[in-house]
Amino acid sequence: MTRVFNFSAGPAVLPESVLQQAADEMLDWHGSGQSVTEMSHRGKEFTEIAARAEADLRTLLAVPEGYHVLFLQGGASLQFEMIPLNLLRGQPSVDYVHTGEWAKKAIAAARKLGRAEVNVAASAEDRSFTYVPDRADWQLSEDAAYVHYTANETIGGVEFSSVPDVGEVPLVSDMSSTLLSRPLDVSRFGLIYAGAQKNIGPAGLTIVIVRDDLVGLADPPLTPMLDYATHVKAGSMYNTPPTYAIYLAGLVFAQLLADGGLAAAEQRNIAKAELLYDAIDDEPFYANPVAPADRSRMNVPFTLADPGLDADFLATAAERGLTQLKGHRSVGGMRASIYNAMPIDGVRALVDHLRDFAAERG
Ligand SMILES: *Cc1c(COP(=O)(O)O)cnc(C)c1O
């Protein structure tokens, strides 16, 4: 068996140890005589699996008292809609920071709902979304129900290096492609959400961490599936949850804890990102357009000096077992996603390819 180094933005690479454990447990989970994917979500075994996953996630992120951890479905995209539906609390406006493709979708969803004025407090559009607007330049509304930002723009490769200070207004963040890549002070947030298929686990699971005082205030009232209060009350089991995805994410959480938690994960991610950005910056044949301080540790877009060589670059990369490097269709060029589960050897192999290709064809 040969496994490739998969640089996909998502669904993405998972730790080999986790896949191996899942394979070992596929037919018979812990002597239960059944696969996790065959279990009732209300049975003793799965209840135990879900509780352990939640407990481990709380430990990893040091989630404080007063926050609910929800395992939902519908992706980050459904959160674009659930957030304005649930969090307006009678306020007339909401603030969004526009940093690229995903922020744009979040803003568009809030606008389409039409229940509050959607204020773009800051935008990086003037420089093609290649930086994070300085907090000092944000124009926040007086009466916003929340401030929303996209912690890591998966397509543009732009990441907030710290949590912005917005005072007392609940801070809401799309952390789909960065959650668990570094330690996080959850107490700074009203709500955090992330689709699992980037840095956490398989597609089908969405993680929401929400402060208790923001739940249950939707006005007008919502249908049950759209209301966080429903999922809080039911412990994420109002309807059938994505059981196998929760199980696999739980194995990832346990592995991260065993490997030293998020501080250790951050060190590994810094080392990988430095290796790759250094190679891109060293070789004039490659370029990354993002302001150095705002470069993503997770998603690294880069272009070749001659786009006519893109296909050749990808083909020769694939020959070395380096896959999914084609850039997003809206940006072109290349993109290497180097999530938690990408081993440093994968980044080394990519750097070797960058150097060899530039030497031969550049
Ligand atoms: C992938 C992604 C989304 C969309 O996630 P879905 O799970 O496909 O809805 C939203 N925001 C960010 C930052 C993403 O990377």
The ligand as an SDF file (V2000), in Angstrom:
LIG
                    3D

 15 15  0  0  0  0  0  0  0  0999 V2000
  -14.9600   25.0310    3.5730 C   0  0  0  0  0  0  0  0  0  0  0  0
  -15.3250   26.2820    4.2680 C   0  0  0  0  0  0  0  0  0  0  0  0
  -16.6650   26.6720    4.4150 C   0  0  0  0  0  0  0  0  0  0  0  0
  -17.8190   25.8770    3.8520 C   0  0  0  0  0  0  0  0  0  0  0  0
  -17.9160   24.6940    4.5160 O   0  0  0  0  0  0  0  0  0  0  0  0
  -19.0860   23.6420    4.1860 P   0  0  0  0  0  0  0  0  0  0  0  0
  -18.8640   22.6350    5.2560 O   0  0  0  0  0  0  0  0  0  0  0  0
  -18.8080   23.1260    2.8140 O   0  0  0  0  0  0  0  0  0  0  0  0
  -20.3720   24.3380    4.2780 O   0  0  0  0  0  0  0  0  0  0  0  0
  -16.9130   27.8430    5.0940 C   0  0  0  0  0  0  0  0  0  0  0  0
  -15.9330   28.5880    5.6180 N   0  0  0  0  0  0  0  0  0  0  0  0
  -14.6340   28.2470    5.4950 C   0  0  0  0  0  0  0  0  0  0  0  0
  -13.5770   29.1180    6.0930 C   0  0  0  0  0  0  0  0  0  0  0  0
  -14.2880   27.0760    4.8190 C   0  0  0  0  0  0  0  0  0  0  0  0
  -13.0020   26.7200    4.7020 O   0  0  0  0  0  0  0  0  0  0  0  0
  1  2  1  0
  2  3  1  0
  2 14  2  0
  3  4  1  0
  3 10  2  0
  4  5  1  0
  5  6  1  0
  6  7  2  0
  6  8  1  0
  6  9  1  0
 10 11  1  0
 11 12  2  0
 12 13  1  0
 12 14  1  0
 14 15  1  0
M  END
$$$$
